[in-house]
Amino acid sequence: MISMMIFATIVLAIVVALIPQITWLFVFLVSKIFHCGCQYAPFGYTSLILVLVVWAILAYGFFIGRFLLDIVPIDYKNKELPQAFEGYKIVHISDLHLSTFEDNPAKLQRLVDSINAQNPDAICFTGDLVSLGVEEVLPCKEILKNLHARDGIFSVLGNHDFLIYSRKFNSATEREEAVEQLARFEREELGWNLLRNQNCVITRNGETLTFVGVDNQNCANQGFKTIARGRLQDALQGTDGFRILLSHDPSHWQGEVLPQTDIPLTLSGHTHAAQIKLFGWTPAKWSFIETDGMYEKDGQNMYVNVGLGCTMPVRLGANAEITVITLH
C-alpha cells in the first residue's frame, strides 16, 4: 500500500511539474523567435510549489482522508412494505477492499464497532471484500467475525472478488478455485449469507421481506467493462412480496433491474465516488449515471454506497460511508 502511494505520488508529481516546464519551453521558443529575454526562475519556482502542493494533498488523502467516516441515515418509505417490517433497520456497507487496512487494522475495528453501534436488523454488504487476493481476508478474520445483526449479514461478490485484476493465476481454473475459496470463507469462517444469484427470506409475524443477491453484473455504456456473472432471474426464483436487491455495480439498475423487474429497492456500491468529491461533484460522473446516494425512477429506488476501503489509497472529500436505512 505505502509503495503504491509513493509510486502514484511520484508519477503525479512529475506530471504536474512538467506543466510549467512545457510552458517555459513554449516561452523560450517564442523569445528566440522574437529575440527577447526569458527568465527560467519563475517557472522553476512554480514547478517546486506545484509538486509540494500535490504531495501535501495526497499525504492528507492517505493519512487522514481515507479513514474519515460518514454515518448516513436514510428513511426509506414504500407503501408496499409489510407492516411487520415497519422500522426495520438495514446497515448498508460496500467495498471494504481489505488491503486498505493492512497497515492499520485498528481502523477496521473502528468500522466494525461503528456498524454494530447502529443496532441493525440486517447488514447488507454489496461486494468487493478484497482487491487482489484471498490472502487479504486472513488477518482480518477475527475483526470481521465481530459484525452482528439480528437477522444476519447478507453479501454479494463484486468485480474485485472475482480476482480479475490479479496476475498470480496461471489459468482460469486456478482463478475460479480462489473465488470459491473466498466464497467459502465468507460463508463458513465469517458466517455471512453470501447470495450468489440467490435469495433469502426473512419472516416476521407471518409477513416476509426477501433479500436477493446477484454476482457482479456489469452492464453496457457505464463505467468500465469488468465482469458479468449476475443471473437476476435465477436470483428471483420463488420470490414474491417486498424484495431488496444487492447488486455491486450500479449500472445493473438501468441495464436489467428497471426494465425487467419491479424490485422497489436496490443496494449497490462499486463507484467509490471516484474517492474524490468536491462541492458535491465527483469525477465518477464521467463514467456512471448513478454515482452515490439515493436515486428514484418510476417508483423504484437505488442507493449507491461510496464504500469503506480504497483501490488507490487516497480519499479526498468522498469519505468512507456507513449507510443506515430505516424502512417505513
C-alpha positions as CSV (number, residue, x, y, z in Angstrom):
1,M,0.0,0.0,0.0
2,I,2.7,2.5,1.0
3,S,4.8,1.6,-2.0
4,M,1.8,2.1,-4.2
5,M,1.2,5.5,-2.6
6,I,4.8,6.6,-3.2
7,F,4.7,5.4,-6.8
8,A,1.4,7.1,-7.6
9,T,2.6,10.3,-5.9
10,I,5.9,10.4,-7.8
11,V,4.1,9.9,-11.1
12,L,1.5,12.6,-10.4
13,A,4.2,15.0,-9.1
14,I,6.2,14.5,-12.2
15,V,3.2,15.1,-14.4
16,V,2.3,18.3,-12.6
17,A,5.9,19.5,-12.6
18,L,6.0,19.2,-16.3
19,I,3.2,21.8,-16.8
20,P,5.4,24.9,-16.1
21,Q,8.3,23.2,-17.9
22,I,6.3,22.8,-21.0
23,T,5.1,26.4,-20.6
24,W,8.6,27.6,-20.2
25,L,9.7,25.7,-23.4
26,F,7.0,27.5,-25.3
27,V,8.0,30.9,-23.9
28,F,11.7,30.1,-24.6
29,L,10.9,29.3,-28.3
30,V,8.9,32.4,-28.6
31,S,11.7,34.5,-27.1
32,K,14.2,33.1,-29.5
33,I,11.9,33.8,-32.5
34,F,11.3,37.4,-31.5
35,H,14.7,38.0,-29.9
36,C,13.5,38.9,-26.4
37,G,14.7,37.8,-22.9
38,C,13.4,34.8,-21.0
39,Q,13.9,34.1,-17.3
40,Y,13.8,30.4,-16.1
41,A,13.5,31.1,-12.3
42,P,9.7,31.8,-12.2
43,F,9.0,28.5,-13.9
44,G,11.3,26.6,-11.7
45,Y,9.7,28.0,-8.5
46,T,6.2,27.2,-9.9
47,S,7.2,23.6,-10.5
48,L,8.5,23.2,-7.0
49,I,5.4,24.8,-5.5
50,L,3.1,22.6,-7.6
51,V,5.0,19.4,-6.6
52,L,4.8,20.3,-2.9
53,V,1.0,21.0,-3.2
54,V,0.4,17.7,-4.9
55,W,2.4,15.8,-2.2
56,A,0.5,17.6,0.6
57,I,-2.9,16.8,-0.9
58,L,-2.0,13.1,-1.4
59,A,-0.5,12.9,2.0
60,Y,-3.7,14.2,3.5
61,G,-5.8,11.8,1.5
62,F,-3.6,8.9,2.6
63,F,-3.0,9.5,6.3
64,I,-6.3,11.3,7.1
65,G,-8.9,11.3,4.2
66,R,-9.1,7.5,3.6
67,F,-10.1,7.0,7.3
68,L,-12.7,9.7,7.7
69,L,-16.1,8.1,8.1
70,D,-19.7,9.3,7.5
71,I,-22.7,7.6,9.0
72,V,-25.6,8.4,6.7
73,P,-29.2,7.9,7.9
74,I,-31.8,7.3,5.3
75,D,-35.6,6.9,5.9
76,Y,-36.9,4.8,3.1
77,K,-40.7,4.9,2.6
78,N,-42.7,2.4,0.5
79,K,-46.4,1.7,0.8
80,E,-45.8,-1.9,-0.2
81,L,-43.6,-2.6,2.9
82,P,-45.3,-5.2,5.1
83,Q,-46.4,-3.7,8.5
84,A,-44.2,-6.3,10.4
85,F,-41.1,-4.6,9.0
86,E,-42.0,-1.0,10.0
87,G,-38.8,0.5,11.4
88,Y,-36.6,-2.4,10.1
89,K,-33.0,-1.1,10.1
90,I,-30.5,-2.1,7.4
91,V,-26.9,-1.1,7.6
92,H,-25.6,-0.9,4.1
93,I,-21.8,-1.1,3.6
94,S,-19.7,-1.8,0.5
95,D,-16.2,-2.1,-1.0
96,L,-14.1,-3.0,2.0
97,H,-11.0,-3.7,-0.1
98,L,-9.3,-5.1,3.0
99,S,-5.8,-4.3,1.7
100,T,-6.7,-0.7,2.7
101,F,-6.3,-1.7,6.3
102,E,-3.3,-3.9,6.2
103,D,-1.2,-1.1,7.7
104,N,-3.8,0.0,10.2
105,P,-6.2,-2.8,11.5
106,A,-7.4,-0.6,14.3
107,K,-9.2,1.5,11.7
108,L,-11.1,-1.6,10.5
109,Q,-12.0,-2.4,14.1
110,R,-13.4,1.1,14.4
111,L,-15.6,0.5,11.4
112,V,-16.9,-2.8,12.8
113,D,-17.7,-1.1,16.1
114,S,-19.5,1.8,14.3
115,I,-21.6,-0.7,12.3
116,N,-22.6,-2.7,15.4
117,A,-23.4,0.5,17.3
118,Q,-26.3,1.1,14.8
119,N,-28.0,-2.0,16.3
120,P,-29.1,-3.2,12.8
121,D,-31.7,-5.8,12.0
122,A,-29.6,-6.7,8.9
123,I,-26.3,-5.8,7.4
124,C,-26.0,-5.7,3.7
125,F,-22.6,-5.8,2.1
126,T,-22.6,-5.1,-1.6
127,G,-19.3,-6.6,-2.6
128,D,-15.5,-6.1,-3.1
129,L,-14.3,-7.6,0.1
130,V,-10.8,-7.8,-1.4
131,S,-8.8,-6.0,-4.0
132,L,-6.4,-8.7,-5.4
133,G,-6.4,-11.9,-3.4
134,V,-7.9,-14.1,-0.8
135,E,-4.9,-13.6,1.5
136,E,-6.2,-10.1,2.3
137,V,-9.0,-11.6,4.4
138,L,-6.9,-13.8,6.7
139,P,-5.5,-11.1,9.0
140,C,-9.0,-9.5,9.3
141,K,-10.9,-12.7,10.1
142,E,-11.3,-12.1,13.9
143,I,-12.3,-8.5,13.4
144,L,-14.9,-9.2,10.8
145,K,-16.4,-12.0,12.8
146,N,-17.4,-9.4,15.4
147,L,-20.0,-7.9,13.0
148,H,-23.5,-8.6,14.3
149,A,-27.1,-8.1,13.1
150,R,-30.3,-9.7,14.3
151,D,-31.2,-11.3,11.0
152,G,-27.6,-11.8,9.8
153,I,-25.2,-10.3,7.3
154,F,-26.1,-10.6,3.6
155,S,-23.4,-10.2,1.0
156,V,-22.6,-10.5,-2.7
157,L,-19.5,-10.7,-4.8
158,G,-18.1,-7.6,-6.6
159,N,-15.8,-7.4,-9.6
160,H,-12.7,-7.5,-7.4
161,D,-13.9,-10.5,-5.6
162,F,-13.6,-12.4,-8.9
163,L,-9.9,-11.7,-8.7
164,I,-9.8,-10.5,-12.3
165,Y,-7.0,-7.9,-11.5
166,S,-4.5,-10.4,-10.0
167,R,-1.7,-11.7,-12.2
168,K,-0.7,-14.6,-10.0
169,F,-3.0,-17.2,-11.5
170,N,-1.8,-19.5,-14.3
171,S,-5.2,-20.4,-15.5
172,A,-8.9,-19.5,-15.4
173,T,-9.5,-22.7,-13.4
174,E,-7.0,-21.6,-10.7
175,R,-8.7,-18.2,-10.5
176,E,-12.1,-19.8,-10.2
177,E,-10.9,-22.1,-7.4
178,A,-9.6,-19.0,-5.5
179,V,-13.0,-17.3,-6.0
180,E,-14.7,-20.3,-4.5
181,Q,-12.2,-20.2,-1.6
182,L,-13.2,-16.6,-0.9
183,A,-16.9,-17.5,-1.1
184,R,-16.4,-20.4,1.4
185,F,-14.5,-18.0,3.7
186,E,-17.5,-15.6,3.8
187,R,-20.0,-18.3,4.4
188,E,-18.1,-20.7,6.7
189,E,-15.5,-18.5,8.5
190,L,-17.4,-15.3,8.8
191,G,-20.9,-16.7,8.9
192,W,-22.3,-14.3,6.2
193,N,-25.2,-15.2,4.0
194,L,-23.4,-14.9,0.6
195,L,-26.1,-14.7,-2.1
196,R,-24.7,-15.9,-5.4
197,N,-27.7,-15.4,-7.7
198,Q,-29.8,-16.5,-4.7
199,N,-32.3,-15.1,-2.3
200,C,-33.1,-15.3,1.4
201,V,-36.5,-14.8,3.1
202,I,-36.9,-13.1,6.4
203,T,-40.3,-13.8,8.2
204,R,-41.9,-11.7,10.9
205,N,-45.4,-12.2,12.1
206,G,-46.3,-14.2,9.0
207,E,-45.1,-11.4,6.7
208,T,-41.9,-11.6,4.6
209,L,-39.0,-9.5,3.3
210,T,-36.7,-11.1,0.8
211,F,-33.0,-10.2,0.2
212,V,-32.0,-11.0,-3.3
213,G,-28.3,-11.1,-4.3
214,V,-26.5,-11.4,-7.6
215,D,-22.9,-11.8,-8.6
216,N,-21.3,-8.8,-10.2
217,Q,-23.2,-7.7,-13.3
218,N,-21.6,-5.1,-15.4
219,C,-23.9,-3.6,-18.0
220,A,-23.0,-1.6,-21.1
221,N,-22.5,2.1,-21.5
222,Q,-21.5,2.8,-17.9
223,G,-18.2,2.6,-16.1
224,F,-15.6,0.3,-17.4
225,K,-16.1,-3.3,-18.5
226,T,-15.4,-5.7,-15.6
227,I,-17.3,-9.0,-15.3
228,A,-20.9,-10.1,-15.8
229,R,-21.8,-13.1,-13.7
230,G,-25.2,-11.9,-12.4
231,R,-28.3,-14.0,-13.1
232,L,-31.1,-11.8,-12.0
233,Q,-34.0,-14.1,-13.0
234,D,-32.3,-17.1,-11.2
235,A,-31.9,-15.0,-8.1
236,L,-35.6,-14.0,-8.2
237,Q,-36.9,-17.6,-8.5
238,G,-39.6,-18.3,-5.9
239,T,-39.7,-14.8,-4.6
240,D,-42.7,-12.5,-4.1
241,G,-43.7,-9.7,-1.9
242,F,-41.3,-7.0,-0.8
243,R,-37.7,-7.6,-2.2
244,I,-34.4,-5.8,-1.7
245,L,-31.7,-6.4,-4.3
246,L,-28.0,-6.5,-3.6
247,S,-26.0,-5.8,-6.8
248,H,-22.5,-4.5,-6.7
249,D,-22.4,-2.5,-9.9
250,P,-25.0,0.3,-10.2
251,S,-25.0,0.0,-14.0
252,H,-27.1,-3.1,-13.4
253,W,-30.0,-1.0,-12.2
254,Q,-30.6,0.7,-15.5
255,G,-29.3,-2.3,-17.6
256,E,-31.6,-5.0,-16.2
257,V,-33.3,-4.2,-12.9
258,L,-35.6,-1.4,-14.1
259,P,-36.6,-2.9,-17.4
260,Q,-37.1,-6.4,-16.1
261,T,-38.4,-6.2,-12.6
262,D,-40.5,-4.2,-10.1
263,I,-37.9,-4.5,-7.3
264,P,-38.5,-1.5,-5.1
265,L,-35.0,-1.0,-3.6
266,T,-31.6,-1.9,-4.9
267,L,-28.4,-1.5,-3.0
268,S,-25.1,-1.0,-4.8
269,G,-21.5,0.2,-4.4
270,H,-18.6,0.0,-6.8
271,T,-18.1,3.6,-7.9
272,H,-16.4,4.8,-4.6
273,A,-17.5,8.2,-6.0
274,A,-14.0,8.0,-7.6
275,Q,-12.7,8.6,-4.0
276,I,-12.9,12.3,-4.8
277,K,-15.8,14.6,-4.1
278,L,-15.6,18.3,-4.1
279,F,-18.7,20.6,-3.5
280,G,-21.0,17.7,-4.4
281,W,-19.2,16.8,-7.6
282,T,-17.3,13.6,-8.3
283,P,-15.2,12.5,-11.4
284,A,-17.3,9.3,-11.2
285,K,-20.0,11.2,-13.1
286,W,-17.8,10.9,-16.2
287,S,-18.4,7.2,-16.2
288,F,-21.5,6.4,-14.2
289,I,-25.1,7.7,-14.4
290,E,-25.6,6.9,-10.7
291,T,-22.5,7.6,-8.6
292,D,-23.5,7.9,-5.0
293,G,-26.6,8.4,-2.8
294,M,-30.3,7.7,-3.5
295,Y,-31.9,7.5,-6.9
296,E,-35.5,7.1,-7.9
297,K,-37.2,6.2,-11.2
298,D,-40.9,5.3,-11.6
299,G,-41.3,4.2,-8.0
300,Q,-38.1,2.1,-7.9
301,N,-35.1,3.2,-5.9
302,M,-31.4,2.5,-5.8
303,Y,-28.8,3.6,-3.1
304,V,-25.2,3.7,-4.1
305,N,-22.8,3.5,-1.2
306,V,-19.3,5.0,-1.7
307,G,-17.5,2.2,0.2
308,L,-15.3,1.8,3.2
309,G,-12.0,0.9,1.6
310,C,-9.9,2.1,-1.3
311,T,-8.4,0.9,-4.6
312,M,-6.0,3.9,-4.7
313,P,-5.2,4.6,-1.1
314,V,-6.4,8.2,-1.1
315,R,-9.8,9.7,-0.3
316,L,-10.5,13.4,-0.8
317,G,-14.0,14.5,0.2
318,A,-15.6,11.1,-0.7
319,N,-15.4,9.9,2.9
320,A,-16.0,6.2,3.8
321,E,-19.7,5.5,4.4
322,I,-21.9,3.5,6.6
323,T,-25.5,3.9,5.4
324,V,-28.3,3.3,7.9
325,I,-31.5,2.6,6.0
326,T,-34.7,2.5,8.1
327,L,-37.7,1.1,6.3
328,H,-41.2,2.6,6.7
